Amino acid sequence: MKNILLIFSLLFFGISGSASEASDLRRNAYTDSFIFIEDGVEFAIYPNGEFDFYYNPNFRRTNVVNISTPNVNISYNSGYNYDPYIQYDDYGAVIQVENVPIYYDYYGRIIQAGDVLIDYNRNGRVARVGNLYVRYNRFNQFAHFSGYINHYNRQYVYRPWHRYYSRPYSHVSIVFNRPYRAYYQPNRLTYVQHNTYYTNNYNTYVNKNFYRPDQKVVSYNNGRRTSDKRDLQKINTRRSSQVVSENNTRRSAQNSTRANASNNEKAVISRRQSSSNSAGKAIRGNTSRSSDTRATKAPTRTRANTQATGSRTQARTAQVKNTRNARAQQSTQRKATVKKQATQQRRSNVTKSTPTNRNTQARSSGRSNTRVQSSAPASRKPAAVKTQRNTRSGAVRGKTSTRNNTSARNVNGRG
């Protein structure tokens, strides 16, 4: 019993997991149809060339549209009335939705919606939608995709009303296995002309009788029969060239807008720089006038002036450093010279003071000896004392006589 419950639980979880994976895949990838927005119209292209659409002018402004009643089916194949916006041909095919033209091949398959081109493989299945390439397996089922439709439709975005898109009913489908449209050319009007015609001639009770692809056509009202087979290659080439020219026009307009914006930004920046430079010049002029009578113009702030200013600053810094070093060396030399001179002066003073001290010592020793001798008792050396006194008196007399003679000579010489 437990094993049976386990098996059922595994099956239940597996089924729920596969369902959730399928729902996630359906929400995040193209599964049954290729959905994209083109100039206000959302198309759902099916692999066999049939399509459904939903028109909303708000799609031109943004891809995000909120519908108050998402459960209401608003697609064309469900029967929603878009007659004020669409044009038909004689087979009941929608050839234009407001300003978006729609083109078909010989079999009634859509080959172009606005600027989006659609191609098919040899099995009659969609092989390319814009720049989105589709690959199938051997069972003609979706295998994988590469690329994206266009810049406005880079990936599939799920919306609640996408589940209401459907294929047309078989009795109104225009896709047929016989090339019934090879010699048929529909008439298209501009949306203004169509709106005028619709306003004046449309009746809600009018019975729209369209030819079926397998019927024989007697006369056409909304088109004409051509003698030559329509060249789809020319149509695609013409439309692709128009698309390229329109894209180039858009790109050139965008580039010109960007260039104008950049030029405006450059003008604003240059104005700001000029105003800042003028303000800097005024400040520098006032400062230089207050400090010096010579007024100097402030240079414009360019890279060359900045580099020159930096080099001048470096040169000034180096010059200041060199000056400081020279001054330091000079002060050091001066200090060394002063020390040397002071040392020499001290030495000279010492040498000069040495003999004087000796003479002074001799004089002091002589005086002391004299004092000692004079203090000696007279009884011991009277003769010697007298002799010394006589000698000193004689010497004094000799000096006096010499001075007198010298003075007399000088007096005589002066006269």
C-alpha positions in Angstrom: 0.0 0.0 0.0 2.8 2.3 0.9 4.6 1.6 -2.4 1.4 2.4 -4.3 1.0 5.7 -2.5 4.7 6.5 -3.2 4.2 5.8 -6.9 1.1 8.0 -7.2 2.9 10.8 -5.3 5.9 10.7 -7.7 3.6 10.7 -10.7 1.6 13.7 -9.3 4.8 15.7 -8.6 6.2 14.8 -12.0 3.0 15.9 -13.8 2.8 19.1 -11.7 6.6 19.8 -12.4 6.2 19.3 -16.1 3.1 21.5 -16.1 4.9 24.3 -14.3 7.9 23.9 -16.7 5.5 24.1 -19.7 3.8 27.2 -18.2 7.2 28.8 -17.5 8.3 28.0 -21.1 5.0 29.4 -22.4 5.6 32.6 -20.5 9.2 33.1 -21.4 9.5 31.8 -25.0 7.8 31.6 -28.3 5.8 28.4 -28.4 2.7 28.4 -30.7 3.1 31.8 -32.3 5.6 34.7 -32.7 4.3 37.8 -31.0 5.7 41.2 -31.6 4.5 44.9 -31.6 4.8 47.0 -34.8 3.7 50.6 -34.7 0.7 50.2 -32.3 -0.3 46.8 -33.5 0.6 43.5 -31.7 0.8 40.6 -34.2 0.7 36.9 -33.4 2.2 35.0 -36.4 1.5 31.3 -36.6 3.9 28.8 -38.3 1.7 28.2 -41.4 1.4 31.9 -42.2 -1.9 32.8 -40.5 -2.0 35.5 -37.9 -4.1 37.3 -35.3 -3.6 40.9 -34.0 -4.6 43.4 -31.3 -4.6 47.1 -32.0 -3.9 49.6 -29.2 -2.5 53.1 -29.9 -0.7 53.1 -26.5 1.7 50.5 -27.9 3.5 53.3 -29.7 4.5 54.9 -26.4 5.3 51.8 -24.4 5.0 48.0 -24.6 3.4 47.8 -21.2 -0.3 48.3 -21.6 -2.8 47.7 -18.7 -6.2 46.4 -19.7 -8.9 46.9 -17.1 -10.7 43.7 -18.1 -7.9 41.2 -19.1 -10.4 38.4 -19.4 -12.1 40.1 -22.4 -10.9 38.7 -25.7 -9.9 41.7 -27.9 -8.2 39.8 -30.8 -9.3 40.1 -34.4 -10.0 36.4 -35.0 -12.2 36.3 -31.9 -14.6 38.7 -33.7 -13.6 42.0 -32.2 -14.7 44.9 -34.5 -11.7 46.8 -35.9 -13.5 48.0 -39.1 -12.7 51.7 -38.3 -9.0 51.0 -38.5 -8.5 48.2 -41.1 -8.7 47.8 -44.9 -9.8 44.6 -46.7 -9.1 43.3 -50.2 -11.5 41.2 -52.3 -10.6 38.0 -50.5 -11.3 39.4 -47.0 -7.6 39.7 -46.2 -6.5 42.6 -44.0 -4.1 44.6 -46.1 -3.6 47.5 -43.6 -4.2 48.3 -39.9 -4.4 52.1 -39.5 -0.9 53.0 -40.9 0.7 49.5 -40.8 0.6 47.8 -44.3 0.4 44.0 -44.5 1.7 42.0 -47.5 1.0 38.4 -48.6 2.6 35.8 -50.9 0.8 33.8 -53.6 -0.7 31.4 -51.1 -2.1 34.0 -48.7 0.6 33.7 -46.1 1.8 36.9 -44.4 5.2 38.0 -45.6 5.5 41.4 -44.1 3.9 43.4 -41.3 5.0 47.0 -41.3 8.8 46.8 -41.3 9.1 43.2 -40.1 9.8 40.7 -43.0 8.7 37.0 -42.7 10.2 34.1 -44.6 9.2 30.4 -44.9 11.2 27.2 -45.4 10.5 24.5 -48.0 8.0 22.8 -45.7 5.9 25.9 -45.6 6.7 26.9 -42.0 8.0 30.2 -40.7 11.8 30.2 -40.9 12.5 33.9 -40.1 10.6 36.7 -38.4 12.6 39.9 -38.7 16.1 38.9 -37.3 14.7 35.9 -35.4 15.7 32.6 -37.0 13.6 29.5 -36.3 14.7 25.9 -36.4 12.5 22.8 -36.4 13.1 19.1 -35.6 12.2 16.3 -38.0 8.6 16.4 -36.7 8.3 20.1 -37.8 8.2 21.2 -34.2 10.0 24.2 -32.7 13.5 23.2 -31.8 15.3 26.4 -31.0 15.6 30.1 -31.9 18.4 32.5 -32.5 18.6 36.2 -32.7 15.7 38.6 -32.1 12.9 40.2 -34.2 14.1 43.8 -34.0 15.4 46.4 -31.5 11.9 47.0 -30.2 11.2 43.3 -29.8 14.3 41.6 -28.4 12.5 38.9 -26.5 9.1 37.5 -25.8 7.2 39.3 -23.0 4.2 37.5 -21.7 0.9 39.5 -21.4 -2.4 38.2 -19.9 -4.3 38.6 -23.2 -1.9 36.5 -25.2 -3.8 33.3 -24.3 -6.7 34.6 -26.3 -4.9 34.8 -29.6 -6.1 32.1 -32.0 -6.0 31.0 -35.6 -8.8 32.1 -37.9 -11.7 29.7 -38.5 -11.2 27.4 -41.5 -14.1 28.8 -43.5 -12.6 32.3 -43.4 -8.9 31.5 -43.6 -7.1 33.0 -46.6 -4.1 30.6 -46.6 -4.7 28.1 -49.4 -2.6 25.4 -51.1 -3.1 27.1 -54.6 -1.4 30.3 -55.6 -4.6 32.3 -56.0 -3.0 35.7 -55.4 -0.2 35.5 -58.0 -2.0 37.8 -60.4 -3.9 39.9 -57.9 -2.9 43.4 -56.7 -5.0 45.0 -53.9 -5.7 48.7 -53.6 -4.4 50.5 -50.5 -5.5 53.9 -49.2 -3.9 56.1 -46.7 -5.5 56.0 -43.2 -7.0 59.5 -43.8 -8.6 58.5 -47.0 -9.9 55.3 -45.4 -11.2 57.2 -42.4 -13.1 59.6 -44.7 -14.5 56.7 -46.8 -15.5 54.7 -43.7 -17.2 57.7 -42.2 -19.2 58.5 -45.3 -20.0 55.0 -46.6 -19.9 52.5 -43.8 -23.0 50.8 -42.7 -23.1 48.5 -39.7 -25.6 46.2 -41.4 -23.6 46.0 -44.7 -23.0 42.4 -45.8 -19.3 42.0 -46.5 -19.1 39.5 -49.3 -15.5 38.3 -49.9 -14.3 35.8 -52.5 -12.9 32.5 -51.2 -9.5 31.3 -52.6 -11.1 28.4 -54.4 -13.8 30.5 -56.1 -13.6 31.9 -59.6 -13.5 35.7 -59.6 -15.6 37.6 -62.0 -14.7 41.2 -61.1 -12.8 43.0 -58.3 -13.9 45.9 -56.2 -11.0 46.5 -53.8 -8.2 45.5 -56.2 -7.3 44.5 -59.8 -6.0 41.6 -61.8 -2.5 41.9 -63.2 -1.3 40.4 -66.5 2.1 39.5 -65.1 2.8 37.5 -62.0 3.7 39.6 -59.0 7.4 39.6 -58.2 7.6 39.1 -54.5 11.4 39.6 -54.6 10.9 43.1 -55.8 8.3 43.8 -53.1 10.7 42.5 -50.5 13.6 44.4 -51.9 11.6 47.6 -52.2 10.2 47.2 -48.7 13.6 46.2 -47.3 15.2 49.2 -49.0 12.5 51.4 -47.6 13.1 49.9 -44.2 16.8 50.5 -44.5 16.3 54.0 -45.6 13.9 54.6 -42.8 16.3 53.1 -40.3 19.1 55.2 -41.7 16.9 58.3 -41.4 16.1 57.4 -37.8 19.7 56.7 -37.1 20.8 60.0 -38.7 18.2 61.9 -36.8 19.3 60.2 -33.6 22.9 60.9 -34.4 22.1 64.6 -35.2 20.2 64.8 -32.0 23.1 63.4 -30.1 25.5 65.6 -31.9 23.4 68.7 -31.1 23.2 67.6 -27.5 26.9 67.1 -27.3 27.5 70.4 -29.0 25.2 72.1 -26.5 27.0 70.4 -23.7 30.4 71.5 -25.1 29.0 75.1 -25.5 27.8 75.1 -21.9 31.1 73.7 -20.7 33.1 76.3 -22.7 30.9 79.0 -21.3 31.5 77.8 -17.8 35.2 77.6 -18.4 35.2 81.1 -20.0 33.3 82.5 -17.1 35.5 80.8 -14.5 38.6 82.0 -16.4 37.2 85.6 -16.5 36.5 85.4 -12.8 40.0 84.1 -12.2 41.4 86.9 -14.3 39.5 89.5 -12.4 40.7 88.1 -9.0 44.3 87.9 -10.2 44.1 91.5 -11.6 42.8 92.9 -8.3 45.5 91.0 -6.3 48.3 92.1 -8.6 47.1 95.7 -8.5 47.1 95.7 -4.8 50.5 94.2 -4.5 52.2 95.8 -7.5 51.5 98.6 -9.9 52.2 96.3 -12.8 49.0 94.4 -13.8 49.5 90.9 -15.3 46.9 89.1 -17.3 45.9 85.7 -16.1 46.8 83.0 -18.6 44.0 80.7 -19.9 43.9 77.3 -18.3 45.2 75.0 -20.9 47.3 71.9 -20.6 50.4 73.7 -22.0 50.0 76.6 -19.5 49.5 74.1 -16.7 52.6 72.2 -17.7 54.6 75.5 -18.0 53.3 76.6 -14.6 54.3 73.3 -13.1 57.8 73.5 -14.7 58.2 77.0 -13.4 57.1 76.0 -10.0 59.6 73.1 -10.0 62.4 75.5 -11.2 61.5 78.0 -8.5 61.5 75.3 -5.9 64.9 74.0 -7.1 66.3 77.6 -7.1 65.0 78.2 -3.6 66.6 74.9 -2.5 69.9 75.8 -4.1 69.8 79.3 -2.5 69.1 77.8 0.9 72.0 75.3 0.5 74.4 78.1 -0.6 73.4 80.2 2.3 73.8 77.3 4.7 77.3 76.7 3.2 78.2 80.4 3.5 77.0 80.5 7.1 79.0 77.3 7.9 82.2 78.8 6.3 81.7 82.1 8.2 81.3 80.2 11.5 84.5 78.2 10.7 86.4 81.4 9.8 85.2 83.1 13.0 86.3 80.2 15.0 89.6 80.1 13.3 90.2 83.8 13.8 89.2 83.5 17.5 91.6 80.6 18.0 94.4 82.6 16.3 93.6 85.6 18.5 93.7 83.6 21.6 97.1 82.0 20.6 98.6 85.5 19.9 97.3 86.8 23.2 98.9 83.9 25.0 102.3 84.4 23.3 102.2 88.2 23.9 101.3 87.8 27.6 104.1 85.3 28.4 107.2 87.6 28.5 105.4 90.4 30.4 104.5 87.9 33.0 108.1 86.8 33.2 109.2 90.4 33.5 106.6 91.0 36.1 107.7 88.0 38.0 111.3 89.1 37.8 110.4 92.6 39.0 108.3 91.1 41.8 111.2 88.8 42.7 113.6 91.7 42.6 111.4 93.8 44.8 111.0 90.9 47.2 114.7 90.4 47.3 115.2 94.1 47.9 112.7 94.1 50.6 114.3 91.1 52.1 117.7 92.7 51.9 116.5 96.0 53.2 114.8 94.2 56.0 118.0 92.5 56.9 119.9 94.0 59.9 122.3 96.8 59.0 125.0 95.4 61.0 125.5 92.4 58.7 126.0 94.1 55.2 126.3 97.9 55.5 128.8 98.3 52.7 126.8 96.3 50.2 123.7 98.4 50.9 125.5 101.6 50.4 127.0 100.4 47.2 123.6 99.4 45.8 122.1 102.7 46.7 124.9 104.5 45.1 124.6 102.5 42.0 120.8 103.2 41.8 121.4 107.0 42.4 124.1 107.0 39.8 121.9 105.3 37.3 119.1 107.8 38.0 121.4 110.6 37.6 122.7 109.2 34.3 119.1 108.9 33.0 118.3 112.4 34.1 121.3 113.8 32.3 120.5 111.8 29.2 116.9 113.2 29.2 118.2 116.7 29.7 120.6 116.4 26.8 118.0 115.0 24.5 115.6 117.8 25.3 118.3 120.3 24.7 119.0 118.8 21.3 115.4 118.8 20.4 115.1 122.5 21.4 118.1 123.4 19.3 116.9 121.3 16.4 113.5 123.0 16.5 115.0 126.5 16.5 
